[in-house]
Amino acid sequence: MVIDDFSSPPAPACNGARWQVFTDKVMGGVSRGGTSLETVAGRQAIRMRGSVSLDNNGGFVQISRDLARDGGPIDASGFTGIELKVFGNGERYNVHLRTAQTRRPWQSYRHEFIAAPTWQKLQFPFAGFTPHRIEAPLDLGTLRRIGLVAIGREFDADLSVSRIAFF
């Protein structure tokens, strides 16, 4: 099931939800980031660029969107994981999932990956996602949001994604 495919307009996700940019500025940090739809190495993609800073207890730049247009939960229990087609700058990034149980902004289920400077298809089984600051197991019946995150160390982020799907 395709979550988003940027091969053709419009800018909203397949379900009409919009991608949003968040940085640590929401908590006093100074990281900067933005997103654009553009052609990257021959493919239409959403591109997140920014500068991650640890100053003022910061440290992240994120793009994210709701999985359902109304922000409610979806049931992904019939799938094995998330698939991304990515192009990057050789840095480490994260996929973050949020569920109905992740009520605090710092809670998520995370999977790390390296975005090489070539287009690649990556698959992340749900079993490989690690809970972050939450004890509840990942409930695939209540998935609400997906985020692509540059986090945890100072670096220049440059991550492009041409397709996101459940597999």
Number of C-alpha atoms within 10 A of each C-alpha: 11 14 18 21 20 21 15 9 11 10 15 13 20 17 14 15 18 16 19 13 18 18 26 23 16 9 10 12 18 20 23 21 22 17 18 13 18 16 15 18 12 8 17 19 24 25 22 23 21 20 19 25 23 17 13 13 12 22 23 26 27 27 22 19 19 25 25 18 15 11 13 14 19 17 13 19 13 10 14 15 18 21 19 21 19 23 24 23 15 15 16 19 22 18 21 22 27 26 21 16 17 21 11 10 8 9 18 25 23 21 19 17 14 16 23 15 16 14 18 15 14 15 17 18 15 21 10 12 19 17 19 14 13 16 10 11 11 22 15 21 14 17 24 24 20 23 21 23 24 30 21 15 13 16 18 18 26 22 28 30 26 24 20 21 16 19 15
